[in-house]
Amino acid sequence: MGPVFDALQASAAAMAVLAAAGDSPARLARHQAQRLAALLTHAQQASPWWRERLRGIDPARTPLHALPVSRRGELMADFDHWVTDPALRLAELRAFTADASRIAEPWLDRYLVWESSGTSGLPGVFVHDAATLAVYDALEALRRSEPPCWWRWLDPAQLGERLVFVGATGGHFASLVSLRRLQRLQPWRGAALGIVSILQPTAELVAELNALQPSQLATYPSAAALLADEAAAGRLRIRPRTVWTGGETLTDSQRRHIAHQLGCPVRDSYGASEFLPIGWQCRHGALHVNADWVILEPVDEHHRPVPPGSLSANCLLTNLANRVQPLIRYELGDRIRIAAERCRCGSPLPVLQVQGRHDDRLVMAGRQGHPVTLLPLALSTVLEEQAGLYDFTLTQRDRHTLVLQLPLPAEQAADALARGCAALSGFAAQQGVARPRVLGEAGRPVPHGRSGKAQRITAMA
């Protein structure tokens, strides 16, 4: 069973992305408006959910800010009427994504499916056809990739490259599904594309990376910072040419630490399950929005636009590439700032700053007297995959104790807390934490951090 791919659509998307490099902001805006009008027309015709909400709207004349805002909860609740292919059914897709053995397997022979990690408290399911994936592929290959260097001229087919992804490997998550699809598209690369689980103990993770010796490393900022710690201690002995980060907020101090200890540039990116390659980092370190294919609206608490240069309270996303599952003015939840000025790199694409997910690493006492670090993405993955919990707070009380809090009333939370505490205790013990203890508390609301999204994992003060 092959990957979801169409050569003609891939070629057309690549040509469109290449052509946009020479666009002016005005020309870019015209392309954006044309794609938006086409998306709205298709949504009116093929999505019962959007047909009702866009009734009486002229796609060519109605400004984006006049359209209704959409939210994950309401879209997922009426999924079968939201999508534009009546063959797609949420119940069947939920069963499909519950089976880890089917990661990156085409659905109905024409769709790629991934699920969100549920950081908003509600996991989502997102479906992509070959046309959508062609746009994502072109943006990743032609914008996100670093400029050719001397080793690229010596190895144009990148046969000497080894890309290793360190992350969650047990679910249908966007990064993992995309990498597995890439393995199917490029089978000749074989072991040059590696996948390493973030859930294993740090010593095993380090040993695996030492054996793989990646030339390109892709992971979360918190995981990259942990690996930098291991390199500083002399245990991790790799020399990647580039570290790619995403999925969390990369701080300036993290960037400096990672770059210094691993001896290479750190290239950040911004994406979401709703649109995988939202932003890429140019050679000047600025994060650019792929605004020819995705629209980000920085808005205040009442969904009113905020001016360029101002930090938003929320962000609305419109995906111009995906017509199977129309995302129009979709509440993303991140706080963003769109710069008023163009970047000195010359790109017509706007410059973006993001305040996204920023959970803490938890440093616990280890059985051998050495500290054990529990990564936030690993902890949330354990709770989501093993306990089915998406709306929670996890707080470190001391070097041995974690407190799991759920917003449910006590009478409804007992079973969920039992599952969550058992999963966390088992994971902490596996990582080498000495005498791990997990306490459960019900009826506690989930606080929100600076990003506006749930700040779910907090270290000891």
Secondary structure, DSSP 8 states (H G I E B T S, - for coil): ---S--HHHHHHHHHHHHHHTT--HHHHHHHHHHHHHHHHHHHHHH-HHHHHHTTT--TTTS-GGGS--B-HHHHHHTHHHHSS-TT--HHHHHHHHT-GGGTT--BTTTBEEEE---TTSS--EEEE-HHHHHHHHHHIIIIIS----HHHHH-TT-TT--EEEEE--SS--HHHHHHHHHHHH-GGGGGGEEEEETTS-HHHHHHHHHHH--SEEEE-HHHHHHHHHHHHTT------SEEEE-SS---HHHHHHHHHHHTS-EEEEEEETTEEEEEEE-TTS-EEE-TTTEEEEEE-TTS-B--TTS--SEEEEEESS--SS---SEE---EEEE-SS--TT--SS-EEEEE------EEEEBTTSSEEEE-HHHHHHHHHHHH---S-EEEE-SSSEEEEEESS-HHHHHHHHHHHHHHHHHHHHHHTBSS-EEEEEES----B-TTSSB--EE---
